[in-house]
Amino acid sequence: MTTQTTIRSDITGTVWKIVVEEGSTLQADDTIMVLESMKMEIPVLAPEDGRVIKLLIAEGAPVREGQEIAIFEEA
């Protein structure tokens, strides 16, 4: 049985770069996207081995702390 997890932003800032595409298979701690806040780059990492089901935000978009940014399915 697979479990879907909603990944939320830990910061308020901007989506600087999305590294993966929807459907990408990842290992735990692989980078999904990079957020930027106050000139610092903060990676958003895969919580477990699995795949990205849906990206909920686009590059360059503003993001709030706690905002849903991706849906991830654990392997």
C-alpha positions in Angstrom: 0.0 0.0 0.0 1.3 3.5 -0.9 0.9 6.6 1.2 0.5 10.1 -0.3 2.1 13.0 1.6 1.5 16.7 1.1 4.8 18.5 1.2 4.6 22.0 2.7 6.9 25.0 2.6 9.0 25.6 5.7 9.5 29.3 4.8 7.9 32.3 3.2 9.8 33.2 0.0 9.8 32.4 -3.7 10.2 29.2 -5.7 13.6 29.7 -7.2 13.9 26.4 -9.1 11.9 23.2 -9.6 14.4 20.4 -10.0 12.0 17.5 -10.8 8.9 16.9 -13.0 5.6 15.3 -12.0 6.0 11.5 -12.0 9.8 11.7 -11.1 11.0 8.8 -8.9 13.2 10.0 -6.1 15.3 8.6 -3.2 14.9 10.0 0.3 16.5 13.4 0.6 16.7 14.1 -3.2 15.9 17.7 -3.9 12.4 18.4 -5.3 12.7 22.2 -5.5 14.7 25.1 -4.1 13.0 28.0 -2.3 14.6 31.4 -1.9 14.2 33.7 1.1 16.3 36.7 2.0 19.0 35.6 -0.6 19.2 32.2 1.0 18.5 29.0 -1.0 16.6 26.3 0.9 16.1 22.9 -0.7 12.8 21.0 -0.3 13.7 17.3 0.0 11.9 14.1 -0.7 10.8 12.7 2.7 11.1 9.0 1.7 11.8 7.0 -1.4 8.9 7.5 -3.8 7.6 9.7 -6.6 6.3 13.2 -7.1 2.6 13.0 -7.9 1.8 16.7 -8.4 3.6 20.0 -8.2 1.3 22.6 -6.7 3.4 25.7 -7.5 5.5 27.1 -10.4 9.0 28.5 -10.6 9.0 32.2 -9.6 5.8 32.0 -7.6 5.6 33.4 -4.1 5.1 30.8 -1.3 4.0 31.2 2.3 5.2 29.2 5.3 2.9 26.1 5.6 1.6 26.3 2.0 1.2 23.0 0.2 3.7 22.8 -2.6 3.8 19.2 -3.8 2.1 15.8 -3.4 4.5 12.9 -2.9 3.7 9.2 -2.9 5.9 7.0 -0.8 7.2 3.8 -2.3 
